[in-house]
Amino acid sequence: MAQKDFTDIDAISAIRLAMLEERGIRRALLPTERLADGRVLRGGEPMISFSDNDYLGLSSHPRVIAAAIEATRKYGAGAGAARLITGDNPLNEQLEAKIARMKRMPAARVFGSGYLANAGAIPALVSAGDLIVMDELCHASMHAGARLSGARVQTFAHNNVTSAAHYLQQRDATSHALLLTETVFSMDGDLAPLEQLAEIASQTGAWMMTDDAHGFGVVDQKNPAPIQMGTLSKAAGAYGGYVAGPANFIELLTSRARTFVYATGLPPGVLAAALEALEVMEVEPGLGAKALGNARLFGSLIGRNDVFSAIVPVHYGEAAIAMAASATLAEQGFLVTAIRPPTVPENSARLRFTFSAKHVEADIRRLAALVLKTLADAGQAK
Ligand SMILES: *Cc1c(COP(=O)(O)O)cnc(C)c1O
């Protein structure tokens, strides 16, 4: 048999990598151990993370860990098959019932991840000939679902209700239109004007779907959207995604969402962890408020009163400056990852601080003082 020839792929990949490097957008992995005792080790050094989405600290909650271990012992490590084949562990249904109840929605379907939920649900709603009108800052997974659907995609300026209305009014009355937004924007931490958007969706006869990845468990906004997706990998501390909505639509997903039909069910330990985490959320309803309070404390210390979620972005402009600020914080034991293009628009490189119910005030104060110093160093102190 002839030997595989990788030279071409490898040579072209090397050129592409060099181009990314030149633009300052080449990414690299950094092994990071988030230990169950709350410590985070990077390169063996203990750090305090202000860069994960485990807003309630539930990924290391003793009850959640115990539930994952117990289900794994009982059922094994993997689901064995897609849910429609033999992988529909009863924990799926329990989890779906709980999500529907917490979201005050008629029904819910659990997916392998939030990304898969968006990539599966959007094409189950609209197709070629239909129109999608979406906020320009919607997550990559919503863009993926929109493209997979084959519908015409029109983005509107971030949170601009007038612009969204403008595009929705141009819809073809004989086809479907779908309005997409996030509830809490993942990179900016700001909130969508959900009630106004729902109003224009209703006026133009469009459907509306929201991505609540960063709201669930933390920000309890009134949300009139009839279809709401979210993830179990952030505040719920586990893994998996969900779509909640009207019963027939949820039932339709079981046959039509390709990322549901053709993907293996979640591992039983993950399902049990998510289920237990949602139970902890119900018995400890103060956790979300604590995370939000910590974010607001940080905001007030750096002169910001525009904190509405557990996410606080601090802008540095150029990617290299944000990277330098991240390095300065790391030297002092704070893990805060710089977010660069293409995740965010050009020249809007930032440090994205995320706050959890487990952070303590002394650390937040020390962090805020350092951040003010990095901003002054970057010549951007406000
Ligand atoms: C993280 C995220 C997702 C994807 O969820 P996963 O469960 O991590 O796949 C979708 N939408 C938004 C806004 C997110 O931040």
The ligand as an SDF file (V2000), in Angstrom:
LIG
                    3D

 15 15  0  0  0  0  0  0  0  0999 V2000
  -21.6140   28.3890   24.9760 C   0  0  0  0  0  0  0  0  0  0  0  0
  -22.6800   28.8780   24.0960 C   0  0  0  0  0  0  0  0  0  0  0  0
  -23.3760   28.0050   23.2540 C   0  0  0  0  0  0  0  0  0  0  0  0
  -22.9750   26.5820   23.0540 C   0  0  0  0  0  0  0  0  0  0  0  0
  -23.2700   25.8060   24.1700 O   0  0  0  0  0  0  0  0  0  0  0  0
  -22.4070   24.5030   24.4440 P   0  0  0  0  0  0  0  0  0  0  0  0
  -23.2650   23.7270   25.3840 O   0  0  0  0  0  0  0  0  0  0  0  0
  -21.1050   24.9350   25.0310 O   0  0  0  0  0  0  0  0  0  0  0  0
  -22.2330   23.8100   23.1330 O   0  0  0  0  0  0  0  0  0  0  0  0
  -24.4370   28.5100   22.5350 C   0  0  0  0  0  0  0  0  0  0  0  0
  -24.7800   29.8130   22.6220 N   0  0  0  0  0  0  0  0  0  0  0  0
  -24.1150   30.6700   23.3950 C   0  0  0  0  0  0  0  0  0  0  0  0
  -24.5460   32.0960   23.4420 C   0  0  0  0  0  0  0  0  0  0  0  0
  -23.0370   30.2390   24.1530 C   0  0  0  0  0  0  0  0  0  0  0  0
  -22.3510   31.1000   24.8970 O   0  0  0  0  0  0  0  0  0  0  0  0
  1  2  1  0
  2  3  1  0
  2 14  2  0
  3  4  1  0
  3 10  2  0
  4  5  1  0
  5  6  1  0
  6  7  2  0
  6  8  1  0
  6  9  1  0
 10 11  1  0
 11 12  2  0
 12 13  1  0
 12 14  1  0
 14 15  1  0
M  END
$$$$
